[in-house]
């Protein structure tokens, strides 16, 4: 597994080794030892999630104040543009974001550590999005920041259709008003 730093050094793009031939391919999508060696992070993953979304669905920017989740995310079908936002007030990169295209074709994964918000938009007709988390879902402490918050100024790509957001995401707060990590 190869790890590539992003503009937010704690957020890493991971590229597993893929072995392919005329029959198809094989890859180890997760290996604890390889993850720790590539990232320098020791984390225990406790939950796997799988979502399927249609083109134009935008999910996020989500985070949990209590039981913060580190997320290892990937796409097994389709294409998404994935975003991580530094939400640690004590960080010199507070409010900065990175965006990475994840697809079934490029097999890239994104490591989004605790203390960061996360969201994505589906660019293909549909996409299957899988993520491992370092803590359990805790709905009482889940928060959402608006995807179009002017203080973040995230440059979301054109999804080719009208965006579709949940009521929860439409009601998300702004970075200026949101509860954050220290």
C-alpha positions in Angstrom: 0.0 0.0 0.0 1.3 3.4 -1.0 0.3 6.6 1.0 0.3 10.0 -0.5 0.1 13.2 1.6 -2.5 15.8 0.7 -2.5 19.5 1.4 -3.8 18.4 4.9 -0.9 16.2 5.9 -3.1 14.0 8.2 -5.5 13.2 5.4 -3.9 10.6 3.2 -4.6 9.1 -0.2 -4.0 5.3 -0.1 -3.3 3.2 -3.1 -3.4 -0.5 -2.6 -1.5 -2.8 -4.9 -3.7 -4.2 -7.6 -2.8 -7.3 -9.5 -4.6 -7.6 -12.8 -4.6 -9.7 -16.0 -7.1 -10.6 -18.7 -9.3 -12.4 -16.1 -9.7 -9.3 -13.9 -7.9 -8.1 -10.8 -7.1 -8.9 -7.2 -6.4 -6.4 -4.4 -6.2 -6.4 -0.7 -8.7 -3.6 0.1 -7.6 -3.5 3.8 -4.8 -5.0 5.8 -4.2 -3.6 9.3 -0.5 -4.0 9.2 -0.2 -2.4 5.8 -2.5 0.5 6.9 -0.3 1.2 10.0 2.9 1.0 8.0 1.6 3.3 5.2 0.0 5.9 7.5 1.9 5.7 10.7 -1.5 5.5 12.4 -2.6 2.8 14.8 -6.4 2.6 14.7 -8.9 0.0 15.4 -11.8 -0.1 13.0 -15.1 -1.0 14.5 -17.8 -0.5 11.8 -18.1 -0.9 8.0 -20.7 1.1 6.1 -21.9 0.9 2.6 -24.0 3.6 0.8 -25.3 3.7 -2.7 -26.2 7.0 -4.2 -27.3 8.4 -7.6 -25.6 11.1 -9.6 -25.7 14.5 -8.0 -26.3 13.2 -4.4 -24.1 15.2 -2.0 -23.6 13.9 1.5 -21.9 16.0 4.2 -20.0 17.7 5.6 -20.5 15.3 8.5 -18.7 14.8 11.8 -19.3 13.5 15.4 -18.3 15.6 18.4 -18.5 12.7 20.8 -17.1 9.4 19.6 -15.3 11.1 16.7 -14.8 8.8 13.8 -11.7 8.3 11.6 -12.9 7.1 8.2 -11.1 5.0 5.6 -13.3 5.5 2.5 -13.4 4.0 -1.0 -15.6 3.5 -4.0 -16.4 0.1 -5.4 -18.7 1.2 -8.2 -18.8 4.6 -9.9 -17.0 7.9 -9.2 -17.3 10.4 -6.4 -15.4 13.5 -5.4 -14.6 13.2 -1.7 -13.8 16.0 0.7 -12.2 16.3 4.1 -12.2 19.5 6.1 -10.0 20.2 9.1 -12.4 21.0 12.0 -9.9 21.2 14.8 -9.9 24.8 16.2 -6.3 24.4 17.5 -5.0 23.4 14.0 -3.2 26.0 11.9 -5.2 24.4 9.0 -8.6 24.9 10.6 -11.3 25.3 8.0 -9.0 24.1 5.1 -10.2 21.3 2.9 -8.9 18.8 0.3 -10.9 17.1 -2.4 -10.0 13.8 -4.2 -11.6 11.8 -6.9 -12.3 8.2 -5.8 -13.5 5.6 -8.2 -13.9 1.9 -8.9 -11.3 2.4 -11.6 -8.5 4.2 -9.6 -9.0 2.1 -6.4 -7.8 5.0 -4.3 -8.9 5.3 -0.7 -8.9 8.3 1.5 -7.9 8.3 5.2 -9.9 11.0 7.0 -8.8 11.1 10.7 -10.8 12.1 13.7 -11.3 15.8 13.9 -12.1 16.2 10.3 -15.5 16.7 8.6 -16.3 14.5 5.6 -18.5 14.7 2.5 -18.8 13.6 -1.1 -20.7 14.2 -4.3 -21.5 11.4 -6.8 -20.3 12.2 -10.3 -21.3 8.9 -12.1 -24.8 7.6 -12.7 -24.6 5.7 -9.4 -21.8 5.0 -6.9 -21.2 2.5 -4.1 -19.3 4.1 -1.3 -17.7 2.0 1.5 -16.1 3.3 4.6 -14.5 1.8 7.7 -14.9 3.8 10.9 -12.8 4.0 14.1 -15.9 4.5 16.3 -19.5 3.7 16.2 -22.2 5.9 14.8 -23.5 8.2 17.5 -26.5 10.1 16.1 -26.8 12.4 19.2 -23.4 13.9 18.5 -23.5 14.0 14.7 -23.2 17.5 13.2 -23.3 18.8 9.7 -21.8 21.9 8.0 -23.4 23.2 4.9 -21.6 22.0 1.7 -21.8 25.6 0.3 -20.5 27.4 3.4 -18.8 30.6 2.1 -16.1 30.3 4.8 -15.1 26.9 3.4 -15.5 27.8 -0.3 -15.3 24.2 -1.3 -14.9 24.0 -5.1 -17.4 21.2 -5.7 -17.2 19.8 -9.3 -20.2 20.0 -11.5 -22.1 16.7 -11.0 -23.9 17.1 -14.3 -27.3 17.1 -12.7 -29.1 19.1 -10.0 -27.6 18.4 -6.5 -29.7 16.3 -4.1 -29.2 16.7 -0.4 -30.9 15.3 2.7 -33.0 17.6 4.8 -30.4 17.2 7.5 -27.6 18.4 5.2 -29.7 21.3 4.0 -30.2 22.4 7.6 -26.4 22.1 8.4 -24.8 25.0 10.2 -21.9 27.2 9.1 -18.3 26.9 10.1 -18.6 30.1 12.0 -21.5 28.9 14.1 -20.8 25.1 14.4 -19.6 23.2 17.4 -16.0 22.1 16.7 -13.2 20.0 18.1 -10.6 21.8 20.2 
